[in-house]
Amino acid sequence: MKKKRWVVKLGTGLLTRKDGTTDSRQIGLLVAQLAKLIHDGHEIVLVSSGAISAGMTAMRLTQRPQTTTGLQACATIGQIELMSEYQHHLRRHRLLGAQLLLTHANLDSRTSCRHATHTLEHLLAQRRFLPIINENDAIANEEIKVGDNDRLSAHVTNLVHAGTLIILSGVDGLMTAPDGTGKLIPRVTTLTDSIRQLASGTTSQRNTGGMTTKLHAAEIAAQSGAQTIIANGRTPRILEQIATGKYTGTLFKLKAKADPAFP
Ligand code: GLU
């Protein structure tokens, strides 16, 4: 396991303002943190959501499209918008973003996985590129899509044998109450029924997932021995704090199961 190899997942809510428009300042702050880690010798693979939301903004839609085709079309436009944002900020740190769009079928195919791994290894070895992965929403329909980027990021973690999966969103971590209130649970070693009950799915016009998919992700990532950290991406310098081990968030150190409950 490569200790300094991290997969970082950024959720839509983190990359957008309250009105749903892309939050360029916030993306800039996150890219600055990622750039510092890369320049410090970390190998980072980014999994970024936000394409559909960015597409909604560009297309001036206030409601999330209700049809698969509508969502797919939205993603085709939004993905370019999103990548332009990343590229703009990355260049300021002498880095370049490298886009990979994956589907569930790719993850199921040994050949595709091998190609994806080779490409990622090639990019990471050069220390000046940031691979940015999203689901290939344009061609993923209900039957074939991974569905949420929490789980996609966990599969990517296994693909590149990363030591840590960091899921950043607008919440501090897993809380003692299912509605996200109460106290933060700093460490989880077993996904008991009561832990699962604390994670209630949330969706909105722009976001997918919620705590449930994050728990699934931690479980999937554990299959390759990776730990998962859920933390608030709006906390200043959160990635730096995680690198030093002093951060507010929930660390999942789960044992791999022979038969994953959430394949
Ligand atoms: N692939 C979707 C997008 O870029 C996001 C899915 C998710 O956030 O889980 O909008």
Boltz pocket constraint, residues with backbone or C-beta under 6 A from the ligand:
constraints:
  - pocket:
      binder: B
      contacts: [[A, 11], [A, 12], [A, 48], [A, 49], [A, 50], [A, 51], [A, 52], [A, 53], [A, 134], [A, 135], [A, 137], [A, 147], [A, 148], [A, 149], [A, 150], [A, 206], [A, 207], [A, 208], [A, 209]]
      max_distance: 6.0
